């Protein structure tokens, strides 16, 4: 039996029947679709979505976004909150609408988050070529701007004929539901093909359940990992996003408690172990805590759990300084598991941690090691309390804003952030008690993710209060989804931190000897010819109000506390604005990050920065460790010597 539908109608019907299952729980893979309609998709997917809504054929709600990049960010945040078991689809028109999704696709793939992109494409028939917004590449008529999505997609296909659709749809969902392969998935849909009718087999639209695997460790790999860990004197666990996505928090705590091994975390892994747990030592790396970084420098075995080892985690490969350090990497993705010449354990994080706990028993670290790092941790917590209540004047420090939020928020409330100085302060200072209370996108660190990411987070878990932390720089790049939140009645709490420029890049500019050049929002000074005049006369709070949000302006931390409490109790999206001092002190992470400094310069500031850079660079290493001893190699060498 066949069903006659357009390609657009077939895509919509197919998506409504795809489900995921893990641990016995089934849920819709694609419970909704974001979009902005144009001439590329209004008659295809647009008509199909209207038809299913008007005839109550299926439940695939459509959400009108204001920016194509933002809707991909929102979908990625949705997938992150749902532990990669659900995501949203995104449709855009041809040309600029589709290329606007490239940055969002890169963010999703870099973060290993599933997102389905349905960009419209030029006419497959080429009957009217070149059409409006067509690139018209003279080298090949088969190229369109959607080819820019290839390198940032885990799967990419163009549907030039209806017959190609079934295999492409099945391949797309296979990748979306594979925890080791997932990321952005792109199906390009030419605008004429979207509207073309075809007789589809009924089987294409049957209910399909995609079982999300939990691979267990290979016995031999587990044996090697256990032997390595048992030989450690100063081991350290680094918990990454995989520990959260696999819902391995309990298993992680059980391993830490059974062995006494301290647990550091990455941005994606924060909350996998509660901040006040005896084995929790906070963030590791360039913006990590001094406690975790001291342990990392001395660690002889580093156990990475679901981490991709970004340069911030490794402090640009200077953090794990022990010359004899060995890595044991537990990861569902072989690519990540093999990093740093590791003892590789390819497995689901929860299953791997459980197996390690059982196999290691009754081994544990020396009590002196535990006592030492817990004493350092207790001292650090006092430093955090001081930073949270700094009393900086005349404008408060950003750390005081975080302190006020920490005092006021419920442990289940979610912090959403992505770029600027806030991620560094958050990894250093924030105290997460819940695996889903911390959504800081720091793989692609994309300015503009914040409000869109908050929207997707709230859509994925409406029972939690979501607090978006956004600086003026990121706000100016992408604030439009405030209007989407208002239109959908999705309540967000947005903390808008005004510091008149780029705080983190300003500090980085200082560090590399560039004297904060071009990092402040200033008027052009006619006397100097530079952007060093008065502050720009912009009113971001008024802008937020114009997009439909309630706005509360604050100047002091006391006013801020009152405003945050009011926003939390409100049913409407509320923006709380506060101005902070970008030069206020922040505790040191005692770490380094590789940002090259000009090798030659006429500026004394740059010369000094270059000297400091070369000193830091000298500690960089490749983490190449000796291969494990194999007796067979000895016999082979003996035979060679005999010859």
N, C-alpha and C positions, 0 to 999 in steps of 0.2 A: 504494500500500500504506500501511496505517496501523498504528500501535502503540498499544494501549490502556494508558495509564498515568495515575496521578494527576498533578496539577500539581506536587506536590513531587518525585515520581519523574522527571517530565519535566525539571524544572530541574536535578536532579543529573545525569541522563544527558546533557543538553545541555552542561553545564559540563565534563564529562570529555572532550569532543571539540573543545574550542577551543584553538587553538595560535597562537603568534606566531612571526613570522620577521623577522629583520633580519640583513643581511650573510650570508645563506645558512644561518644557524643557526635551527633550529626548537625551540621548547620549549612545554610546557603553560602556558597562560595562568593557569589556576586549579589548582595542584597539591594543594590542600587546603582545608579549611573549618574555621574556628573556630565554636564555638557554645556557648550555654547554653540548655538546653531548658526550656520551660514549657508551659502549656496551649495556647499559641498555635502552637507548632511541633513539639511532640513527636509528634503524630500525622501531621504532614505531612512536612516535611523530615527530622525525626528518623527516622520509619519508612523513608523513602526511603534515607537513608544506611545504616541497618542492613541493608536489603535488598541493596544493592549489595555491602556487605562480606560478608554471610552467603552470598551466591550467587556471590561473586567476579566480579560483572558488570563492574566497572570499578575503577580505582584513584583514589579520592578520599578520602584519610584524613581522619578527623574528630578535631579537637583540642578537648578540653574546657577552656574558659577559666574564670577565676574572676570576671572583671569584664568587662562588655560594652564599656565604653570601652577597657579595656586590650587587648581582642582586636583592636579596630580599630587601635590604636597598633601592635600587633605586626604586623598586616598591612601597614600603611604602611611600617614599617621593612623588612619583607620586600621590598616593591616597590622601595624606595629602594636596597637592596643589589643587587637584580636589575636595576637600571637601567630600571625601569618596564616591563620585558618580561614579568614575572610578578607576580602578587599572590595574596592569599588572599581567600576569601569569608567572610562573618560572618553567622550567623543568630542571632536573638534572639526571645524571646517577646513578646507584645503588652504595651503599657503601659510600665512602667518599664524592662523589658529593652530595648525598642527606643529609648526616649528616652535611655537611658544611652549610646547610640552617637553621639549628636549631636556631642559634643565631639571624638570621634575622627574623625567625618566632616569637621568643620571643619578639623581638623589636616591631613587628607589633601588636601582641596581647596586649602587655603592653600599647602601645600607642592607642589602639582601632582603628587600621587602617586595612582596608581589603587588603589582599594579597592572591592570589591563588597559592598554591604550588602543583606541579605535579612531585613528586620524583619517579624515577623508583624503582622497587622492584625485589626481587629474583623470580625465576620461580614458578608460582603457581602450576604447575604440579609436581615440585620437581624431574623432570626426570633426571636432571644432577647435582643434589645437592651433595656436596656443590659447588656452582659456584664461579667464581672469585669475590672477595670482599664480600662474604656472611659471616655473623657473625657465623652461625651454633650454635645456642643456644641449648645445650643438654637437657634443661628442656622442650622445646617445639619447634617443627618444624614450628609452626605458627608465631614465633617471628623473626623479622628482625630489622636491625638498624633503620628503619623508625619508629619503635615504640617510639623512642626518641622524635619524633615530636608530640606525643599525648598531653603531658601536656602543650605545648606551642601553641596548635591549638584550635580554637573555634569549629571547626568541623574536624573530622578525619575519613577516611574510607580507606579500602583496597579493590580494585576491583579484586577479584579472579575469577570471571566469567563475561562474557560480559553482561549477564542478569542483573547484579547488577548496571551497569553504569547509566541508566536513573534516578533511584531514588537518587543515590549519587550525580549526577550533579545538580539535582534540589535542593537537600538539601544544597549543597555547595553554590549555588547562593543565596538561601534564607538567609543564614548567612552573606554572603558578603554584601548584600544590606539592612541588618537590622541594623540601627544605634545604637541599644542597645546591640546587640549581636556580632557585627563584630570584626574581627581580622584575624589572619592567618587561612586559610582553606586548609586542606591537603587531596589530593586524591592520594593514593599510587597506582602505576600502574606496576604490575609485567611485566617483559620484554617480556615474552611469550604472555601474554594477550594483550599487546599493539599491537602486530602484528596479533592477531587472528581476523578473519572475522566473522560478524554476520549480520543478517537481522534486521535492525532497523525500527521501525515505523516512518513514515514521520513526524508525529506530534512532535517528539523529536527535529526536526530541524526547526520548525516554529519560526518566530520572536516572542520573548517574551519580554514584557515590565514589569519590576519590579518597582512598584510604591513605592518610598522611603517615608515612612510615616512621617508626622509631627503631632504627638499626641498633643492634647490640654489639658490643666490642668483639672483635675476633679474639679467640682465646690466646693465641700466641702474642698478639699485640698487647692484650691485658697483662700477660705474664711479664713482658718486657717493661711495661710502664710500672708495674708493682715493684719489680726489682730495682728500678731506677729510684723510685720514691723511697723505698726502704733504706737505700744507701745515703739518703740526704740528711744533713745536719741542720740546714736552714732553708727548708722549702717554703715556697710562697704560691698560693693559688691566685690566678688572675681571672675573674669572672667577667665574661663578655655577654653580648646580647643573646647568644645561644642559650645561656643559662636561664634567661627570662622567657624566650620564645618557646622553649621546650617544657616550661613550667617545672623547672628543676630546683626551685628555691628550697624545698624541704630536703631534697637529696643533698644539696650543697651544704646546708647547715649540718646535716647528719655526718657528712664526711669531715667537716671542720671540727665538730665537737668530738668525734671519735679519735681524730689524729692530732688535734691541737694546731694544725696548720693554719696560719693567718690567711685571710681572704681579702685581697684588694679587688677593685672593680674598675671597669671602663665606664664611659658615659652610657653605653647601651646596656651594661650589666648592673648599673647602680640600682639598688633595691633588691637585688637577688638575695642578699643577706642583709638583715636589718642593721642600720648604722650602729645601734647600741649593743649588738651581739658581741660577746667576749672575743670572738675571732675576727671581727670586722675591723679593718685598718684604713678604709676609705679608698679614694681614687689613687691610681698609680700613673706616673709619667709626668709629662711637661707641666700639667696643671693639677697634679695629684697632691696628696698630703705628704708632709715630710716623714710621717711614720711609714707609710707604704713605700715611699721612695728609698728610705734607709734600708728597709727589708729587701727591696728589689736589688739594691746595689750589692748586698752581701749574699743573696740567695744562691745556693748551689744547684737547686732544682726549681724550675718555674713550671707550674702546672696551669696551662692555659685552657680554660673551659669556654668554648664557644666564642672565642675572640679572634679578630682578624689582625691583631697586632699593628695598629696604625702607628704613625710616627709619634703621635702624642702619647700613646701607651708605652712605647719603648724609649721615649725622650730622644727620638731620632737615633736610636740604637746606641745610646750611651747609658741607659738606666740600669740594665742588668750587667753590672761591671765585673762580677766575679769571673776570673779568667777560665775557671773550670765549670761555668754554668752549663746545665743541660736542661733542655725544654721537653716537657711531656705535654703534647697537645691533644686534647679531647675535642673533636669537632665533627659535625655531621658532614662537612664539606672536606673532601681530601685535599683540595687546594690550600685551605687554611690550616688543616691539620699538619701539613708537611713543612710549614714555615720554620725557619731557624734551625734546620737540621734536626728536627724534633724526633723524639720517640712518638710515633704517630698512632693515635687511637681514633679510628673513624667510627663514630657512633653518635647516637642521640645523647645530648648532654645528661638528661635525667637517667637514662639507662646506664651510661658510662660511669656516672658518679656513684650510682648504687652498686655497680659491679666493683668499683675501686674500693668502696667502703668495706664491702664483704671480704675482698681479697687481701686488703691491708691488715685487717684485724689479727692480732691485738696491737699492732705497731702504733706508736705515737712519737711525737717529737719530745725532746728533753723539756722538763718542766722549767728549767732556767730560761729557755728560749721563749716560752709562753709568757713567763713573768716579765721578761725584758720588754717585749713588744707591747704588752698591755700597760706597762708603766708609761711608755712613750705615748701610747694612745690616750691615756687619761690626761697627760700634760697637754697634748694637742687639743683635746676637747675644751680645755680651759682657754686656749688661744682662740678657738672658734667662738666661744661665748664672748670674749673680749671684742672680736671683730664684729659680731652681731650687735653689740651695744657700745659702739666706738664713741659716740657723742661728738662726731666731727662737725665743725662749723666753718663758714656760715651755712653751707649747703651740706646735707647729709651724705655720707659715703654709701656707695652701692651695697656694701656688705651689711649696712644697717637696714636697707630695704629687705634684703634676704632674711635678716634676723627677725624683722617684724612679721614677715610672711611665715617664717618657721613657727613663731609663737602663735599665730592666728589660725593656721591651716589645720584641717583634720588630716590624720595620717593617710587617708585614702584620697585626698585631694591631689590633683595632678598638676605638676609644673611642666609647661611646654616652652622650649627655647631652642635656639639653633646657632646664633652667630654673634660676634662681637666679644666684649669682655665678660658678658654674663656666663657663657659656658665654662670659662676658666674659674670664675668665682664659685659657680655651682659645683663643679667637680671637686674643688678644694674644700668647700664649706658645707654644702647642702647635706642634710641628714634625712635620707630616704628610709622609710620603714616598710614600704610595700613595693613589690616588683613593678607595679603599674603606676606608681605615683611620680615617676620621673621620665619625661619624654623630651630628651635633649638630643637633637639630631646633630651629631658631630662627626659623621663620616664624610658628608659632603659640605657640612657647615654652611648651609645656604641661607643668606640673608633673604628674608621674605617668607621663610617657612613658618614663622611663629604663629601668626593669626590663622593662616590656612591649616597648619598642623593642629592648632587648638580646635578648629571646627571639626576636623576629621576625628580627633580624639573624643570629643563630646558626642559625636554621632555614634561612635563605636561603643561608648559606655555612658549613657545618659544619666546614670545614677551618681556619677562622680562630679564634683565641682572641678572645673578646669580653669587654671590660672595661666594665662599667656603672659610671658615676660618679654617685652620687646623694646629695644632702644630706638631712638629717633631715626637712626640710619636705616634700620630694617623696616621701620614703619613707613618711611617715605618710599621704600621700594615696593611694598605690597601690603596695603591695608584694605583692599577692596572687599575681601571676604567678610568684613564686618557687615556689609550690606546683605550678604548671603545668610549670615547667622540671624540677622534681624528678620529677613523675609521668611525663614524657616522656623522662627521661634526657638532657635537653638541658643541657649544662654551661655555666654562666655564672660569670664572675668579677665580683663586685659589691663596689665600694669605697664604703663607707658613711661619709660625712663628717659627723660630729656637731659642730655649732657652736651648738646650742641656740636655733635660730630661723631667721630669714630674713636671710642675710648681705647679699645684693644689695639687697633692699628696705630693710634697715636702713641701708645706706650711702646709698641714694637718699633715704630719709626724712631723713637728716642733710642731704643736699644741698639739699632743698627746705624746710629749716627746721623739720621736724617731729620732730626730736630722737629718732629711732628709736622713736617711740611705736607700740606694738602690734606690734613685729616680733621679739620674743623670746619663747621658750617659758618662762614663769615662772608661779609660783603667785600667786594673788591675795593682795596684801599688805593685811592688815586695817588697817594704820596709814595707808596712802595711798589705799586703795580701788582701786588700779591693779594691773595685771599686772606688777609689778616686784619680786616676792618672789624666793625661791630658785628655782634651776632645777627644772623638772619632774622628778620621780623616775621617768622612763621608761627602759626598757632595750630599745632597738631591736635590739641584737644578739641578745638573748634571743627577741625576736619572730621574727627571721629563722630562728633555730634551730627555733622551734616550727613554722615552715612547711616544714621539712625540709632546710634548708641547713646545711652545715658553717660554723662561725663561728670567726674568729680576731680576738681583741681586741688592739689595739696602742696604745701611748702615744707612742712616739718614731718618728722617721723611720727609724732603724736597725731597730727592730722591724717597722715597716711594710714595709721592703724585704724582709726575710726572709719575712714573711707573704705578700706578693704573689708571690714566687718559688714558695712552697709551693702557693698557690692555682693558679698557672698550671700546675704539674706534676700537679695533682689531676685526677681524672676526674669529680669531683662539683661541683655548684654550691657555691661558697664565698663567704662574705661576710667581707670584711676591714674592720673598724671602726677609725677613728682620729678623735680629737678635735682640732680645729684652732681657731686664734684668728681670729675673724671681723674683728678690727681690725688684723690684720697688714698691712703695707704691700704695695701692688701697683704696678708701674710704670705711669706715665700713658700713655694713648693720645693725648694732646694733641688731644682732640676733644670734641664736645658732643652732648647728646641732649635733645630737647624734651619736658620734663615740666612742665606749667604749675604755677606757684607762686601761692598765694593773693595776690590783688592788694592786699588790706588785711588787717592782722593786728595784734593787740596783742602778739605775740611778737617780740622783737628778732631771734631766729634766723630767723623767717620773713621779716621785713623785709629782712634782709641777703641772704637767698636770692632774694627778689624782685628786688633790684637786680642781682644776678648773672644772673638769668634774663633780664631785659630787655636786658642787654648781649649775651648769647648770641643772643637772639631777633632782635636788630638785624642779625645776619649772615645771617639766613634769606632764601632767595630761591626763586623759582619755576622756575628753570632755563629761562626762555623765551629763546630765541635768535632773532636776525633770520632771516627766511625767506631761502632761497638766492636770489641775484640771477637774475632772469629777464629777458632783453632784450625779450621780448614785452610785458612790463609797461611798459617805457619807451615803446614804440610806442603802446600803448593810452593812456597818460597824455598823449602828444603830441596824439593825436586829440581827447581830452577838452579839452585846452587850446585847440585850434583851434575847438572848438564854443563 
